[in-house]
């Protein structure tokens, strides 16, 4: 049996784990010990791990060497090959178009992309996204087993499709799951045709630049000369540098991703926070899929789907060496509801207390004077009296008018405590008022540039 020794980068993003808060102090020592155990047990040259919860990094650790010849250590800035993590970019772009209702997952792929073999025409787009299409494999996937770096690829994607025109489907679409690179070759071609521009340019415009991912690349052409980890395989008890395939541009929808721990964690955080795809769309698409055979599909909108106890997890593996996972419980909005709404309510109550019982100017509900007859008036109404007491002149008694006003004000104040409003910036300058309207988020200041979920300024 041949033992392979790999340079393994690991990425993990954990969301909605309130029960793990008490274990944060013990997390770092346990993970450092695991890194050392992995290196000794499996002969790993170098590795890196990142764990985050709700956008806050809990652990970031590196171990070993990025290059065994130069003995360059693995650092937090080391660039790793992500392999099939590239498929998550393609999946995200597809979900964006589904959200805009410009792509239909249940429509046949032949109606959305021309030039496909005849037997592929009626396959729904969803089956291609989830690897349940039955499409034949166009590439003998020897990646990680010493594949020759000078493999001759067809000239373009259409040439690949033509070469598979007479190859039968592996199974009826939608009945099984079988992971193939051809599925995401089709998706990359679909995205490029839909946008009218090359797929790498599309990824750069819609993902890399908006998130300021300056240490992420598709393909080796633009990689820096230094700081890139070397992949290894084990042969005869020693490490050998693994040849790196020169993937063509049309294959970048499923391969040749290079990134750092922080960059890819930033991408995952942007996805789960709703910055790239709306949370409602994610919640609808990240659902387990049951096939006609009764078996559960492996993927949900192209993301590997699983369950771990009370948590759901989505993500992807790359080259059997890289793993990225997002864990969440219930809905993706549970984090916002659990953390933000109670905080806002407490903040509103503190503001009232700090103002001596009066709300700040941006909260327009008036305070309730001490000793007001609100409770007494409510008691009269609950008892069903309902009659307005009049004085001898026939006018409504002032105390009853005051009680009614205070009752209305109390209702409004309770409503605003439960649903606090955002502070209103007041200015007479029309241009500044327009800027205020474009600044999202509670308490965001005038002139502050919008930041992505990664904390980087948008370009």
N, C-alpha and C positions, 0 to 999 in steps of 0.2 A: 504493500500500500504506500503510495506516495504522499508525503506530508507537504503541504504548501505553507509557506510563511509569507504573510502579506503585510504590507503597510496599511493599516486600517484606521481611517478617520470615522468617528461615530458622532452623530448629531442627534440630540433629542430635545424636544420642546414639550413640556408638560403644562397643560392648562387646567384650571379649575380643580386644584388639589388642596382644598382648605384643610383636610385631615392631615396633610403632610407638614403643616407649619411647625409642629412641635418636633419634627424629626430633622429640621434643617441643620441643626448643629452636628448631628451625627452623619449627615449625608456626605460631606466632603471627605472625611477620613475613610468612609466605606468605599467611595468611588476611587480614591487614590489607591487603596489596597487592591481593588479589583483590577485597576490598570496594571499594577505590578504583577498580579497573578496571571493576567492575560499574557503579558510579555514573557513570563517564565514558562508558562504551560504550553503556549502555542507558538513561541518563537517569533512574536510580532516585532518587526523592526521599529515601528513608531506608531503612535495612535493619539487621538485627540477626542475629547468628549465635552459636550455642552448640554446642560440641563437648565431649563428656565420654567418659571411658573407665572402666568399672567403678565408676560413681558419682562419680568424681573429675573435676571440670571442668578440661579442658585449655586451652580458649580460650573467651572470652566477649567479643564485639566488637560495637560499634554504630557506625553511620555515617549522616550526613545529618540531615535534619529530619523531625520528626513532623508538622509543619504548616508549609506554605510561606508562609502568610499571616502567622502570628505568629513564624515562624522558631524555633519551639520545637524544640530538638534531640532526637534519639532517644537515650534513656537505657536503662539496664538495666531500669528499672521501667516503661517504656512498654508500654501495653496495645495489642496488635495484634488485628485480626480474624483468626480461625483458619479461617473458612469450613468446609470439609468435614472438617477435623480433628475436628469434633464427632462424626463417625461412629465414631471410635475409642472414645469413651465408650460408645456403644451396643453396639459389638462386645464391649467388656470386660464389660459387664453381661450380655450373652448368654452369654459364656464362663463367667461365674460360675454362672449357672443350669445350664449344661451340666455343670459340675464337680459341682454338687450333685445332678445327675441329675433335675432338675425340668423340663428341656427336652431334647428329642431332636432333634438336627440332621437326622436322616434321616426324621423323622415329617412328614407333610403339614401345611402351615401351617393348613389348615382345621380340623384336629383340635385346634389350640392357640389359635386366635383366631377368634371369630365375626364375622359381618358382612362377610366378604370376597366379592367376585364369584365366581360358580360356577366359572368357568374357572381361578381361582386356587387352588381348594381343595386340589388334589392336589400342589401344588408343594412339594417338601421345603424345610424351613427352611434347610438348608445352601445351597441355590441362591439364596435371598433374601439370605443373609449375604454370599455371594461374588459377587453381581451376575451370576449365571448363570440367573436365573429367567425372563427374557424378559418381565417386566412392562413395560407401557407407561409412558412418562414423564408424570408429572402436571404438571410445571412446565417451561415453555420456558426453559431455562437460559441466560438472557442476563446472568447475574451477571458483572460485570467489563466489560460492554460497554454500560453506560449504561442498565440496566433501570430502568423507572420505579419510584420509591419507593412509589407509591400503588397498586400492583397489587392487585386484589381477589381474595383467596384464599377458597376455600370455608369454610363455617362451622366444620367439624370434619373429622377424618380420615374418618369414615363417609361424609360428603358427597363427599369426594374419591374414595373407593372406588366409590360409586354412579355418579359421573360417568364412571368408566372401565369400568363393567360390560360395555358393548357393544364396547369396543375390543379387538381381537384381540391375542394375545401376539406379541411381536416374533420369537420363535423357540421351538422346543421346549425346555422347561426342561432345563438341564444340558448343553446342546450347544454353547453359545457364551457369551462374556462381553460384556456391554454394561452400562456404568455408568449407573445411573439413580437419581434421588432417591427414586423410589417405593419401592424396596426398603427403605430405612431409614425411610421413613414407616410401612411395615408393621411393622418391628422396634420402633419407638418405641411404636406402638399395642399390640403384643404385650407389651412390658415393662410398660407402664402397666396393662394388663388383668391381667397375672399378679400384679403387686404390689398392685393395688387403689388406686393413688395416681397423681397426675400424673407424667409422665416427668421434668420438671425437678426435682421433689422427690426422685425416686428417684436421680437423678445426685448431688444435693446430699448425700443420706444415705449413699450407698455409695462415692462417689469424692471429692467436694470436701471434705466435713468430715473424713473419716478421714485424708486427706492434708494437711489444713490448707492447701488451695489458696485463699487469701484474695484472690487477684487473678485469678480465673477466673470467668466468668459465661456463662450461656446466655441469649441475648436482650439487647437494648439497654436494657431497662427499668431495670436496677439498675447500669448503668455509671456510674463517676464522671464528673464534669463536666470534669475536666482529666486529662491524661496519657494520652489515647486517641489513637492515630495515625489520621491521615486517609488514606483510600485515594484514589488519583488515576488518571485515564486521560489519555492524550495525544491531543489533537485540534488539528490545524492547527499543530503545532509547539509547543504550550504545554500546561501541565498544567491539568486541571480536576478539581475534587473530584467523586468518584464518589458518586452517590446510594446510600444504604444501604437495603436492603429491610427492611421491617417484617415479619419472618417470624412466623407464628402459633406458638403454643406446641406444636401437634402436629407442627411441622416441625423442632423443635430437636434431633431425633435425627440430622439431617444438615446443619444449618446454624446460623449465628448464634452461634458460639463466639468468645469474647473472652478472651485470656489473655496472660501475659507469658512471656518466655524461660524464666525459672527455674521458674515454675509448671508449664509443660508438660514441661520436662525432668524435673521431680519426678514427674509422672504417668508418664512413660516409664520412669523408674528403678523406680518402685513396681511397674509391671507386670512388668518383666523380672526383678526380684528375688523375685517370687513373693508379694508382699504383697497384691495384688488378686486374682490368679488363680494357682493352684499351677503350679510349673514343669513338672510332669508333664503337666498339661492343656495348657499352652502348647506343649510339645514335640510333643504329639499333634496339636494343631490348626494349628500353624504349619508345615505341610508343603505342598509344591507339589502341586497338584491337576491330574491329567491328565483331560481331557474325552474323551468317546467318540470324538470326531473325531481324537484323537491330539494335539491342541493342549494346551498348558499353560494353566491358568487364571491370571488376573492376581492373584487374591486368595487369601489363606489366612485363614479365619475373619474376613473383612472387612478384613484388613490387606494392603496391597499387598506382594506377595512378589517377590523377585528374588535374583540371585546376583551377587557381585562377586569374581572370583577364588576364593579358598578360603573366602570368607565368604558367609553368607546375610544378607539384609536384609529387614526388614519395616517398614512405616510407612504414611504416607499423605500426599497432597498436598492443599492447600486453595486453591481458587479460582485455580489456576495461579500462585499467588504465595507460598505457604507450603509448606515441605517438612519432614517429620519422618522420620528413619530410625533404626532400631536395627540394628546389625551384630553378628553373633555367628558363631563357628565351632563346628562340631560340635553338641554339646548345650548347653543353657542352664546345665547344672550344671558345664560344663567350667571356668568361672571359679572356682567354689567348690573344685573338686577341685585345680585348678592352684595356686591361691593360698592357700587356707585350710588344707588338710590338711598340706602340707609345713611351713607356719608353725607349726601346732599341734605337729607332731612335733618340730621344732627347739626350740620353747618347752619341751616336756616334758624334752628332753635337757638344756637349759640349767638347768632347775630342779634336776635331779638333780646336775649339776656344782656348782651354787651351794650345795647342801646337803651338800657333802662326800661325795657318793656315796650319800646317802639321799634318798628321795623326800619331798616335802612331805606334810603330814598327810592332805590330801584324796586322795592317791594311795596306796592301801593295800598296794601290792606292797612287800615288804621288800627291802632291799639285799642284794646278793650279796657275802659277805666275800671279801677278797682271799685268793688261794691256795686257794679252794674247789675240790674235786675234780669240778666239774661236767663239764669236758671229759673227764677220765679216765673218769667214770661213763658219759658218752655213748659214749666209745670202746669200753668193755666191752659196752655194749648193742648197738652196731653190729657188733661182732665176733661177736655171737651167743652169748656165754657164758651170759648170762641166769641164772646160778646165784647164789644168795645164799650168801655165805661165812659160816659159823657158827663160833663159838668152841668151846672144849672143852666148855662147859656146854650147848651146843646152841642158844644164843641167836644171833640175827642180829648180826653184827659191827657195832658202833656206826658205824664209818666208812662202811659201806654204807648204813645208815639216813640218815646225814647227806648222803651223795651223792645219794640219791633225793630228799630234801627240797629240796636245792639245785637239782636238775634241774627239779622242779616249779615252784619259785619263779622260776627263770630263764625257763621257758616263760611264766609269767604276766607277768613283767616285760617280755619281748619283745612279748607281746600288747598290753600297755598302752602301750608306746612307739609301736606302730603304730596303736593306736586309743585315744588319750588320752581320759580321762573329763573331764567338766566339774567344776569345783570344787564341793564340797558346802558349802552354808551350814548351820551347826549352830546351832540355838536350841531352847529348851524351850517357847517361846511358840507355841501352836497357830496363832494368827492370823498370826504372822510366818512360820511354816513354810508356810502356805498361800500367802502372798505370794511366798515363794521359789519355789514350784512354778510360779507364773504368770509369773515373769520369764524371758523367753527369751534365748538368746544366751550365749556364753561370757564369763564374767567380768562379767556385769551386776550392778551393786551393789544392795544392799538399799535400797528406797525410791526408786530412780531411775525416773521415768516412762518407759513405753515410747515409743520414737520411731519415726516412720514412716521409710520409705526416703529421704525428702527431708531428714531431720534435724530436722523440726519436731515439736513435742510434739503428741500426740493430744489432742483436746478431751475 
